[in-house]
């Protein structure tokens, strides 16, 4: 049996650095993907070719140990095995993709979602593949919880579910598909390397401590009840070191809630959305300080070329930005290139897709 699993990268429309705080996010799958294609055969062993990075992995199923930190191919198999979801046969597969690597477009999470889908299909677990949220949760466990990292669920749910989603993770996980039609984006890769784990650690500590002090001063027990008005009144009670972190978290949360209301319409108010997106970029740049000079130049260039809005994408401090530019994409792409970035046309796309072929017959598993 030959299996093909394809999972997309994502852009974060609203709510960067919010999901691991227990706040909601709004993300969208893009039409750049990781594709895993291969056969189910032989003894329980995996052989995975990665020609895009000139690498190859080979290990038993399930793997006995990890070969390094963030060893995602093995972690997916081990997470599935612990839940009794790993098949008895071996797999031989190749991984290819066109998502910028280590640039903030979730290439690693797309890989984990696609590989999870591939292994589930190899084991005949069609019931799991019929529910993208279950796949997303398995992928999140394999990438984040398995290695004790600071990330949230946004990347995995956006990749597995597709389209535009509003994701809440507290008090329970809730993933809402938003009907808004948003077209014509440009992804701009700055080419600057970024240390995602270092950035996440700094912002996780800063925002959590800032929110803790703000909640104590405002006598609020649930951080989701904090508003910009609370922040304005009680911010002086927060230590100066954490003050901007607290203010950024609260304003970011308010912007995401407002954006959800706008995006619940199939024909959203583009001017309102663009204003919220631009305000969010200002917070990411000035308060959380994750937008570099080159990213700032690319964003400014995109806006001057006619983009409705532009902002960093992902953890920041390097990596990618994106511009929303309906009707003006070519001019925006050229402006981003002149500002030192690599520009790629993207659109919002579907989530995880898995198909299996037996002989001459092909069946869509999902």
PELINQUI-V860046 format. One record per residue. N is the residue number from 1. PSI is psi in whole degrees, 0 to 359 (999 if undefined). OMEGA is omega in degrees with one decimal (NA if undefined). NEAR is the number of other ideal C-beta (glycine too) atoms within 8 Angstrom. Layout:
N,PSI,OMEGA,NEAR
N,PSI,OMEGA,NEAR
This chain:
1,130,176.5,8
2,131,-177.0,8
3,140,171.8,17
4,125,177.1,11
5,128,-177.5,15
6,126,-178.8,12
7,141,-175.5,15
8,160,164.0,19
9,188,-178.0,15
10,159,164.8,16
11,148,175.9,13
12,111,-179.5,12
13,316,-178.9,11
14,140,171.6,13
15,25,174.2,17
16,138,176.4,14
17,35,179.5,13
18,327,-171.7,14
19,325,178.9,13
20,357,172.3,10
21,356,-175.8,12
22,9,178.3,8
23,158,-179.3,13
24,162,176.2,14
25,160,172.9,15
26,121,-176.6,17
27,165,179.5,16
28,136,172.0,13
29,149,179.1,16
30,167,-176.9,15
31,34,166.1,9
32,134,-163.9,13
33,165,165.1,14
34,130,179.9,16
35,128,175.9,11
36,123,-179.6,15
37,136,-179.6,10
38,186,-174.4,12
39,154,174.0,9
40,114,-176.3,10
41,157,171.8,7
42,190,-179.6,6
43,167,-175.0,5
44,84,-179.7,8
45,143,-179.7,10
46,133,171.3,14
47,114,-173.8,11
48,119,176.8,13
49,135,177.7,8
50,75,-173.6,11
51,333,-179.0,8
52,331,-179.8,8
53,10,177.1,6
54,43,-175.3,5
55,166,179.1,5
56,138,178.7,7
57,140,176.5,10
58,129,-177.3,7
59,161,177.5,11
60,157,175.1,8
61,118,-6.0,12
62,158,179.4,10
63,144,179.0,10
64,331,-174.9,4
65,173,175.6,5
66,147,179.6,8
67,345,-178.1,6
68,173,173.1,5
69,152,179.5,5
70,42,-179.6,7
71,78,-164.9,9
72,327,179.1,12
73,318,178.7,11
74,322,-176.8,13
75,322,177.0,14
76,314,-178.9,15
77,320,-179.0,15
78,321,177.8,12
79,316,178.3,12
80,320,-179.3,15
81,319,-179.7,11
82,335,179.1,6
83,8,179.4,7
84,28,-174.8,5
85,3,-179.2,11
86,134,-177.8,10
87,168,-176.9,8
88,346,-174.1,3
89,172,176.7,10
90,170,179.1,12
91,146,175.5,15
92,114,-170.4,9
93,161,174.4,14
94,142,-178.4,10
95,127,175.3,15
96,155,179.7,9
97,167,177.0,12
98,25,174.0,5
99,132,176.0,13
100,134,-175.5,13
101,136,178.4,7
102,43,-177.1,9
103,2,177.5,13
104,6,179.8,13
105,13,173.8,16
106,42,176.0,13
107,322,-178.9,14
108,318,179.6,11
109,324,175.5,14
110,320,176.1,18
111,314,-177.9,14
112,318,178.5,15
113,315,-179.6,17
114,317,-179.7,17
115,322,174.6,14
116,314,177.5,14
117,319,178.7,16
118,311,-178.1,15
119,323,176.3,15
120,319,177.7,15
121,320,178.5,15
122,331,179.3,12
123,359,179.9,10
124,27,-177.1,6
125,64,-176.3,9
126,331,179.9,9
127,324,177.5,6
128,321,-178.9,11
129,338,176.0,14
130,348,-178.0,6
131,94,-175.9,8
132,334,179.2,12
133,326,176.9,11
134,320,176.0,8
135,316,-179.8,16
136,319,-178.8,16
137,321,176.0,11
138,318,-179.8,16
139,319,176.9,16
140,316,178.9,12
141,317,-176.6,10
142,325,-175.6,14
143,322,-171.1,16
144,300,-174.3,11
145,324,-177.0,8
146,331,-177.6,10
147,10,175.9,9
148,38,-176.7,4
149,174,-172.1,9
150,354,-172.9,8
151,169,177.9,8
152,197,-173.9,10
153,352,-171.1,13
154,309,-173.5,13
155,318,-174.6,14
156,320,179.4,15
157,322,177.0,16
158,317,-178.0,17
159,317,-177.7,20
160,321,-172.6,16
161,325,178.9,14
162,173,-178.9,12
163,206,177.0,11
164,127,-177.9,13
165,149,168.6,14
166,122,-174.1,12
167,123,170.4,17
168,140,179.2,9
169,353,176.4,10
170,141,3.6,6
171,347,173.9,2
172,164,-179.9,6
173,126,177.8,9
174,121,-178.8,6
175,115,-177.4,12
176,126,175.9,7
177,126,-177.9,8
178,135,-172.2,12
179,354,-172.9,8
180,139,177.5,12
181,109,177.5,7
182,127,-174.4,11
183,157,171.0,7
184,91,174.8,11
185,161,170.7,16
186,129,174.1,17
187,125,-179.5,17
188,118,179.9,15
189,119,-178.4,11
190,339,-174.5,15
191,1,179.5,7
192,128,176.6,9
193,152,179.7,5
194,150,178.5,13
195,88,-173.7,8
196,315,-176.6,9
197,320,178.7,8
198,317,178.7,8
199,314,-179.7,13
200,319,-179.8,14
201,316,179.8,9
202,312,-175.5,8
203,327,176.1,12
204,312,-179.6,11
205,312,-175.6,8
206,314,-177.5,11
207,319,179.6,14
208,318,179.3,9
209,319,177.8,11
210,316,178.3,16
211,321,179.5,15
212,314,-179.2,8
213,323,179.0,13
214,318,178.6,17
215,320,179.0,11
216,316,-179.5,8
217,324,-177.4,9
218,357,-178.4,10
219,48,178.5,4
220,134,-177.4,9
221,334,-179.0,3
222,115,-175.7,5
223,339,178.8,10
224,346,177.6,8
225,351,179.5,6
226,140,178.6,13
227,165,174.4,8
228,328,177.3,8
229,318,175.8,6
230,313,-177.1,12
231,319,-178.3,14
232,320,-176.1,7
233,319,-170.0,7
234,3,-172.9,11
235,329,-178.4,11
236,343,177.3,4
237,352,179.2,8
238,136,177.7,13
239,142,-176.4,7
240,325,-178.0,5
241,328,-174.3,5
242,1,-170.5,12
243,311,-178.4,11
244,328,176.4,9
245,314,-179.7,15
246,314,-179.5,16
247,318,180.0,12
248,316,-178.6,13
249,316,-178.3,15
250,315,-179.3,15
251,320,177.7,13
252,316,178.3,16
253,316,-179.6,14
254,318,179.4,10
255,318,-179.8,14
256,318,177.7,15
257,317,179.6,9
258,319,179.7,9
259,323,177.6,14
260,318,179.0,13
261,318,-179.5,7
262,319,-175.0,13
263,353,175.7,15
264,351,174.7,8
265,139,177.5,9
266,337,176.0,6
267,80,-173.3,5
268,162,175.5,12
269,101,-175.4,7
270,324,-179.4,8
271,317,178.5,7
272,316,179.8,9
273,315,-179.0,15
274,319,178.6,11
275,319,178.3,9
276,320,-179.3,13
277,319,178.5,16
278,319,177.9,12
279,321,178.6,10
280,318,178.2,13
281,322,177.4,14
282,321,178.0,8
283,315,-180.0,13
284,323,-178.8,15
285,312,-168.5,12
286,328,-176.1,6
287,316,178.3,11
288,344,173.2,13
289,53,179.3,6
290,7,178.9,13
291,118,-175.0,12
292,165,176.8,10
293,320,179.4,5
294,317,176.7,12
295,319,177.1,15
296,317,-179.8,10
297,321,179.0,10
298,319,179.2,16
299,313,179.2,15
300,319,179.8,9
301,319,179.0,12
302,317,179.4,17
303,318,179.1,12
304,333,179.9,7
305,358,174.6,12
306,7,175.5,8
307,143,175.7,13
308,322,-179.0,10
309,159,176.6,13
310,147,-178.8,14
311,166,174.4,12
312,162,-178.4,16
313,122,178.6,12
314,205,-171.2,13
315,332,178.3,12
316,194,-172.5,16
317,43,-174.7,10
318,184,177.3,12
319,223,-168.2,18
320,161,163.8,14
321,170,170.7,16
322,156,176.8,13
323,139,175.2,15
324,116,-167.9,13
325,59,179.5,16
326,128,177.7,10
327,0,-174.4,5
328,29,-168.7,11
329,318,-176.5,12
330,316,179.3,6
331,322,179.5,10
332,320,178.6,16
333,317,179.8,11
334,321,179.2,10
335,320,179.1,12
336,320,177.8,16
337,317,-179.1,10
338,336,177.8,7
339,3,174.6,11
340,7,-178.9,9
341,167,172.7,13
342,122,-172.5,9
343,135,179.5,12
344,127,175.2,10
345,131,177.5,10
346,160,171.9,11
347,167,174.3,9
348,136,-173.8,11
349,181,-180.0,10
350,170,179.4,7
351,205,-177.4,13
352,134,174.3,17
353,131,-178.8,10
354,133,175.9,16
355,152,179.6,10
356,139,-177.7,12
357,126,174.9,11
358,112,-177.3,6
359,236,-177.7,4
360,357,-175.7,2
361,135,178.2,6
362,133,178.6,6
363,132,175.8,8
364,120,175.1,7
365,322,171.2,9
366,999,NA,10
